[in-house]
Amino acid sequence: MKFTHADFDRFIPWLDQHRGELSVLVHADTGDNLADHTTHACWLDDAVELDLRMFR
């Protein structure tokens, strides 16, 4: 799901409150998939190990 920077402050707290037991990865969409899923990423709850081979 994509959302804008303007929606971030409303959407992330809502998502965190409604995610239940899920760990959710929130990341930028800069066009650099590896950086977006690592450097520009934020986890709601515990991080899950990602298979990043497709981005290398």
MDTraj code that builds the backbone (N, CA, C; nanometers):
import mdtraj as md
import numpy as np

residues = "MET LYS PHE THR HIS ALA ASP PHE ASP ARG PHE ILE PRO TRP LEU ASP GLN HIS ARG GLY GLU LEU SER VAL LEU VAL HIS ALA ASP THR GLY ASP ASN LEU ALA ASP HIS THR THR HIS ALA CYS TRP LEU ASP ASP ALA VAL GLU LEU ASP LEU ARG MET PHE ARG".split()
xyz = np.array([
    [0.0841, -0.1165, 0.0000],
    [0.0000, 0.0000, 0.0000],
    [0.0886, 0.1228, 0.0000],
    [0.0607, 0.2163, -0.0868],
    [0.1351, 0.3423, -0.0902],
    [0.0533, 0.4505, -0.0227],
    [0.1238, 0.5378, 0.0482],
    [0.0602, 0.6546, 0.1058],
    [0.1584, 0.7699, 0.0977],
    [0.1072, 0.8902, 0.1035],
    [0.1914, 1.0080, 0.0860],
    [0.2539, 1.0514, 0.2177],
    [0.3532, 1.1362, 0.2062],
    [0.4187, 1.1927, 0.3243],
    [0.3166, 1.2657, 0.4119],
    [0.2205, 1.3311, 0.3490],
    [0.1176, 1.4050, 0.4236],
    [0.0306, 1.3120, 0.5080],
    [0.0130, 1.1876, 0.4644],
    [-0.0698, 1.0908, 0.5371],
    [0.0057, 1.0182, 0.6486],
    [0.1379, 1.0276, 0.6489],
    [0.2213, 0.9484, 0.7380],
    [0.1829, 0.9643, 0.8849],
    [0.1680, 1.0869, 0.9312],
    [0.1422, 1.1128, 1.0735],
    [0.0087, 1.0567, 1.1208],
    [-0.0866, 1.0418, 1.0310],
    [-0.2161, 0.9832, 1.0685],
    [-0.2174, 0.8325, 1.0475],
    [-0.1582, 0.7880, 0.9379],
    [-0.1690, 0.6478, 0.9007],
    [-0.0850, 0.5550, 0.9881],
    [0.0381, 0.5905, 1.0184],
    [0.1267, 0.5005, 1.0929],
    [0.0732, 0.4722, 1.2333],
    [0.0286, 0.5713, 1.3101],
    [-0.0300, 0.5378, 1.4410],
    [-0.1540, 0.4484, 1.4277],
    [-0.2371, 0.4740, 1.3262],
    [-0.3549, 0.3891, 1.3037],
    [-0.3116, 0.2463, 1.2714],
    [-0.2142, 0.2327, 1.1815],
    [-0.1654, 0.1004, 1.1426],
    [-0.1061, 0.0278, 1.2621],
    [-0.0278, 0.0976, 1.3421],
    [0.0330, 0.0360, 1.4598],
    [-0.0743, -0.0128, 1.5579],
    [-0.1787, 0.0637, 1.5743],
    [-0.2862, 0.0271, 1.6664],
    [-0.3687, -0.0909, 1.6159],
    [-0.3808, -0.1073, 1.4838],
    [-0.4694, -0.2083, 1.4264],
    [-0.3963, -0.3287, 1.3654],
    [-0.2664, -0.3370, 1.3794],
    [-0.1908, -0.4460, 1.3161],
    [-0.2026, -0.5776, 1.3910],
    [-0.2584, -0.5767, 1.5111],
    [-0.2725, -0.6996, 1.5883],
    [-0.1366, -0.7563, 1.6230],
    [-0.1179, -0.8845, 1.5961],
    [0.0087, -0.9533, 1.6267],
    [0.1085, -0.9462, 1.5116],
    [0.0746, -0.8753, 1.4055],
    [0.1609, -0.8696, 1.2888],
    [0.2774, -0.7740, 1.3082],
    [0.3911, -0.8094, 1.2524],
    [0.5024, -0.7167, 1.2376],
    [0.4875, -0.6537, 1.1000],
    [0.4952, -0.5227, 1.0939],
    [0.4718, -0.4514, 0.9685],
    [0.5966, -0.3727, 0.9320],
    [0.6400, -0.3887, 0.8075],
    [0.7526, -0.3124, 0.7548],
    [0.6978, -0.1915, 0.6808],
    [0.7428, -0.0750, 0.7209],
    [0.7075, 0.0493, 0.6531],
    [0.8365, 0.1019, 0.5931],
    [0.8333, 0.1349, 0.4639],
    [0.9571, 0.1814, 0.3999],
    [0.9290, 0.2854, 0.2929],
    [1.0324, 0.3585, 0.2611],
    [1.0261, 0.4593, 0.1558],
    [1.0149, 0.3916, 0.0196],
    [0.9843, 0.4696, -0.0809],
    [0.9802, 0.4219, -0.2188],
    [1.0653, 0.5166, -0.3026],
    [1.1989, 0.4996, -0.2888],
    [1.2923, 0.5905, -0.3554],
    [1.3376, 0.5392, -0.4912],
    [1.3045, 0.4135, -0.5221],
    [1.3534, 0.3517, -0.6444],
    [1.4739, 0.2625, -0.6200],
    [1.5331, 0.2709, -0.5013],
    [1.6440, 0.1838, -0.4625],
    [1.5862, 0.0796, -0.3671],
    [1.5424, -0.0325, -0.4220],
    [1.4707, -0.1326, -0.3421],
    [1.5500, -0.1846, -0.2230],
    [1.6796, -0.2065, -0.2408],
    [1.7605, -0.2566, -0.1300],
    [1.7634, -0.1549, -0.0161],
    [1.7923, -0.0311, -0.0470],
    [1.7951, 0.0736, 0.0563],
    [1.6565, 0.0952, 0.1166],
    [1.5534, 0.0896, 0.0330],
    [1.4168, 0.1100, 0.0837],
    [1.3790, 0.0039, 0.1865],
    [1.4240, -0.1185, 0.1673],
    [1.3883, -0.2285, 0.2579],
    [1.4878, -0.2472, 0.3724],
    [1.5934, -0.1653, 0.3764],
    [1.6926, -0.1738, 0.4841],
    [1.7133, -0.0362, 0.5476],
    [1.7859, 0.0505, 0.4824],
    [1.8204, 0.1822, 0.5356],
    [1.6981, 0.2695, 0.5612],
    [1.6032, 0.2675, 0.4692],
    [1.4859, 0.3553, 0.4775],
    [1.3648, 0.2832, 0.5362],
    [1.3879, 0.1756, 0.6126],
    [1.2779, 0.0937, 0.6642],
    [1.2572, 0.1145, 0.8133],
    [1.1337, 0.0943, 0.8544],
    [1.0966, 0.1020, 0.9956],
    [0.9981, -0.0119, 1.0227],
    [1.0205, -0.0847, 1.1310],
    [0.9317, -0.1954, 1.1680],
    [0.8365, -0.1526, 1.2780],
    [0.7117, -0.1913, 1.2641],
    [0.6150, -0.1807, 1.3726],
    [0.6124, -0.3181, 1.4366],
    [0.6630, -0.3317, 1.5556],
    [0.6838, -0.4544, 1.6326],
    [0.8186, -0.5142, 1.5955],
    [0.8363, -0.6429, 1.6160],
    [0.9656, -0.7069, 1.5937],
    [0.9980, -0.7162, 1.4454],
    [1.1242, -0.6884, 1.4144],
    [1.1702, -0.7023, 1.2763],
    [1.1704, -0.8491, 1.2365],
    [1.1413, -0.8729, 1.1111],
    [1.1427, -1.0068, 1.0540],
    [1.2572, -1.0105, 0.9536],
    [1.3331, -1.1195, 0.9546],
    [1.4433, -1.1305, 0.8593],
    [1.3874, -1.1365, 0.7181],
    [1.4391, -1.0506, 0.6318],
    [1.3942, -1.0464, 0.4934],
    [1.4939, -1.1157, 0.4029],
    [1.4435, -1.1770, 0.2979],
    [1.5289, -1.2345, 0.1937],
    [1.5512, -1.1225, 0.0921],
    [1.6677, -1.0604, 0.0984],
    [1.6975, -0.9431, 0.0150],
    [1.7731, -0.9781, -0.1119],
    [1.7881, -1.1069, -0.1401],
    [1.8669, -1.1480, -0.2572],
    [1.8143, -1.0883, -0.3872],
    [1.6852, -1.0704, -0.3985],
    [1.6283, -1.0181, -0.5238],
    [1.6692, -0.8730, -0.5497],
    [1.7175, -0.8037, -0.4477],
    [1.7563, -0.6641, -0.4628],
    [1.9051, -0.6455, -0.4872],
    [1.9810, -0.7518, -0.4855],
    [2.1266, -0.7406, -0.5008],
    [2.1683, -0.7667, -0.6438],
])
top = md.Topology()
chain = top.add_chain()
for i, resn in enumerate(residues, 1):
    res = top.add_residue(resn, chain, resSeq=i)
    for name in ("N", "CA", "C"):
        top.add_atom(name, md.element.get_by_symbol(name[0]), res)
traj = md.Trajectory(xyz[None], top)
